[in-house]
Amino acid sequence: MASDDRWLERLRFELAWFTGQAALRSRGAGAILRFERVRPRQRGGFQPLRASAITPQFLDRAIRALKRWDYGFIGMDEVCRRAVTLPEQQRFVALTFDGAAKDLIDFAYPVLAHHAVPFAIYVPTAFPDGVGQAWWLGLEQVIARESRISLMMGEKEQRFVVTDSAEKQALFSHLESWLRSLSPADLSAAIADLCTRYRIDLAALSREASMNWEDLAKLAADPLVTIGSATVNYPVLANMKDAAALREMTMGKAVAESAFRREVGHFAFPFGDRASFRRSHVMMAEAAGFASAVSTISGIVDAEGRTNLRALPRISWDGRVRSLRMLRVLVSGAAFAPVKPTGSAMS
């Protein structure tokens, strides 16, 4: 059923392109694009996280295409201004990168610097500190290496046998969803148990995949780069009590501001989908002093205050689709329903 939904969605985008809707129904002030990883294509059969990555070559193609389509590249400060003023003739695009993956400085930054385009990176500060847990990488490695897997789920030990890539992918999706439903403490205990059983050094794996403070300092020195916050530990805020969630948000901001000696005014909700944060967290972002907060809820940014600045939509772009036609339809806004009035972004 999920594959049918994806096929129908792609067909809808392709029809929008061929019928000219991308040109005829463009709306909104612009779009924020969200990327996770940029790296060369990896070999190997089972790579559940491959879908979250694009290649440096595709990033280059996408930027060139957006320039041809006459989009203006802007930073998040300007996004906030455009979202509350009258529409401008030229529509904008803002590039954003979640997390502090080492891939960003190794593979994405050379492309971005070559094109001299602004972009934002949202940093969960535990990761450059070397103590963040990239639990999704540990889960991927365990399932990639093993055909028989057991772990504690709640108070019961569960056992799984996975013999091919399809079964491994299904198990990864199942366990990823389960882990994301846990409180931060329970998630940490569960992934520690799993990685210990199968001799995965999660701490070393997380450090190797993440930028350190020296890498981030290099990016921060570039005037085209906006450093944003993504909490300290990158938890699912909806699984936390409000006081703990607010502490994650304010401490992440404070640590980043201390490290970079500048105000950090922009925030990304960890994971950012509708299940990962609530209306109360939108209000917390404002209380914590953030000028904006971005989600991973799909949509475009409207002008004249019709888009909530602390629940900004983004178009997630990853390796599942490599069609520039589809990208053009998405950034045009033709694929999305009109936005609701200000303040209703989480209703």
N, C-alpha and C positions, 0 to 999 in steps of 0.2 A: 504493500500500500504506500509506503514512504517513497519507494522508487517511482510509483505512478504519479504521486504528488509532485516530485521533482521534475518528471518529464512534462507534466501539464504546465508547471510554472515556467519551464524553459520555453515551451511552445508559446505561452502567452507573451513572453518577452520577445521572442522571434517575430510573432505576428505584429506586435507593437512596432518593431523596427520596419518590417516590410510594408506596413500600412501607413507609415509616416507619422505615427503618433509621437515618436521621439521628438520630431520637429514641431508638430502642430499643437501638442499639449504640454509643452515644457512649462513648468510652474515652480513657484517657490524662489527663494533668493539664491539657493545653492545647495551643495551636498557635502557632507563629511564622510570621507572614506576611511574605513578601519582595516588595518592589516595586522596580522599576528607575526608571521615569520617570512623572511625573504632569504632564500638559500638556493644553491644549485639543486637540480633534481637528484634525488637519492635513489640508488638501486635497491632492489629487494622486494619480496612479495608482500609481506605484512607490514604496512606503515599506516596505522590509523590516524596519525597526526599529519600525514602528508597533505590531507585536505586543507589544513590550516596554513599552508605555505604556498607562496608564489616564487617564481624564479626571478633573479635580478633582470634577466632579459625581458620578462613580461612587465616588470615594474617600469622599465625604460620605455617599452611600447605604450603602456598606459599613459605615462606622462606626456609622451609625444602626441598621442591621440587627443588628450584633453587640451593640449595647446592648440592643435589644429581646430578643435571644436570651439575655440575662443573662450575657454573657461579661465577665469583669473584665479591664480593660486594665492591663498591667503592663510595667515596664522590664526590661532584661536582667539586672540584679542580682537582681531578684525571680524571674526565670525560673530562674536558677541555684539559688536557694533552693528553689523549688517542685519542681525536678527531683530533689532528693535527700531530700525530706521526705515524710511521709505525704500521700496525696491530700486535697485540700480539696474541699468540696462545690461551690463555684463554679469552673468551668473558666475558664482564662485565654486571652487572646490577646495577643501582642506584635507590634508593627508595626516593621518594619525596612526600611531603604532602602540599596541598594548604590550605591557610587560617590559622587561629589560633583557630580552634575548640577545645573546652575543652575535647572532646573525645580523642584527640591525647595523652594527658598526662595521662588520666584516663585509657584508654584501649589499645592504640597502643604501648605506650612507654614501658610498662612492657614486652611485647612480643619482641620488638626490642632490649631492653637492655638484655633480656635473651639470645638472639642469638648473641649479640655483633656485630651487623651490623650497618654500618654508614647510615645516612639518612639526608635529608634536609627538612626544613620547611620554607615556604614562608609566611612572616607575613605582613598583612596590618595593619599598626600601630594604626589606629583609634580604632581597636577592643580591644586590651589590654588596651588602654586608656579609654575604656568604652563608647566611643561615636560613634562607628561604627554602621551602619545600616544593619543588616542581613535581608534585605527586603524579601528574599525568604522564611524565616521562618514565617514572618508575613503573607505573602500570603498563605502559607500552613495552618496556624491556622484559618484564616478567612474562607477559603473554607471547611476545615474539620468541622467547627462548624455550618455553615450556609447552608441553602438550597435555600434562596433567597438573592442574592447579587447585590448591585448596586454600581457604582462608576463612576467618571468622567473620560472619555477617550477623551482627547482633549477638545473640548468645548461642548461635548454632554454627558449627563448621560446615561450610559448603564445599563440594568438590565438583570440578568441571573437567571434562575431557574435550580438547579442541585439537583436531587433526589437520585442518586446512585453513587457508586464509579467511574464508567466509565465516567459519566457526569462530576463529580468533577475533574477527571484526565484531561479530555479534556479542561475544563475551566482553570485549573492550567497551562497547557502547553500554552494555548492561551495568558493568562495574563502575564505569565513569559516572553514569547517572546516579547510581547508589551512593558513591563517594560524595558527589556534589550535594546530596540530600542531608549529609551528616553535619553536626556541629563541628567547628574547627578542631576541638579536642578529640572528638571521636574519629574524625577523618585522619588526623595525625597518627592516632593509635592504630587505625586499620591499615594505613599504608606502611607504617613501620613494621607491623606484623608481617605483611605480605613481602616486603623487600628483605626482611631478615630471613624469612623462610627460604628465599630463592637467591640469597647472597647478592643482592643489588645494593650498592653503596649510594643511597639516594642523596646524601649530602654532597658527595663528590660529583654525582651526575648533575645536580642542580647548580653547583658552582661552575662547572664546565660550560653549561648552557647559558649562563647569565653574564651580562656585563658587570664589571667591577666599577668602583668609583672613579678610577683613572679613565676608563672608557667613557663614562658619563661626563666627566669633566671636559674631555675633548669635544663632545657634542655640545655641551653647555656653552663652550666658548664661541660657538658659531651663532651669529645673530639671527640666522634663519631658523634656529631650533628653539622650540618651546618645551621646557621641561614641566610636565604635569605630575600629579600624584595619583597612585592607585592603591592607597592604604599602605600598611606595613607588610602584612603577610599574604595579601591577596585572598581573603576569605570570601565565601558567599555571605553577604551581609544579612540576607533574609534568614539565615540559620543562627543568628546571634541575637542576644538581648540588645535592646536599643543602646544602653550605656556602653556596652562593649563595641558595638558597631561605630558609635560616635568616637570612641577612643581610637579605634583603628584609623578613622578618617583624619582626626586632628593630629595624631602622632605621625602619620605618614607625611602630612603637610609640614609639620614642624621639623622632622628629620631632613626632608628634602630642602627646606629653606635654610637650615643650618649648613648642609653640605654645599649648597650652591651659592649661599650668601645673597639670595634674592627672593622676592616674593614668588610663591608658587600659587597661581590663581586658578588653575584648571585641574579637574578631577575626572577620573574614569571609574565607574562602578565595576568592580571585579566581575568578570564574565558578562555582566551587563544585560542579560535577557530579562524577560518579565518575571521569571521565577527567582531571580537572584537578588532583587532589591524591591523595596516598597515605597509608597508615598512618603512615609516618615523619613526615609533615607534621602529623598529629594530635599526635604526641609532641612535635614542635617547638613547637607552640602552647602546650603545657603548660610546656616548658622556657623559653619566652620570657616566661612569667609571665602569660599570658592566663587569665582565669577561665572564659571560654567561647570557642568558635569555631563559627561557623555555616556550613553548607553550603547547596547548593541541591538536595540530595537530599530528595525529598518524604517527609513523614511528620509525626507529631505527637510531642510531648514527653511522656514518661511520668514517673511519680513514683518515689520510693524508689530512686533511683540506677540505674534501668534504661535510661537514655539517656546516652550518652557526652557530657559537657559540651563536649568539644573536637571533636565531630562532630555538632552539633545539626542535626536536619532542619528544613527550612522549606518552607512551601507557597508556591510562586511564583505570584503573581497578576498577570495582565497583561491586555492588551486583546483577547486572542483569545476570551475568554469574559466575558460581562457578566451572568451569571445568578447572582442572589443565592441561588437554590435550590442551585446547585452549590457555592457558597461555604459554605453551611451544612453540606452533606454533608462537604466537605473538612475544615473545622475541627472537626467532630464526631469525626473519626478513623475513621468507618465505612468509608472507601474504602481504608484502609491495613491491611496485615498487621500483626499484633502485633510489637512490638519484641523483639529478642534481649537476652540478659543484658548487663550493663554490660561495656564494653570490646570488644564485637563489632560496633560500628557500621560498621566498615570492612571486615569480613570478607566 
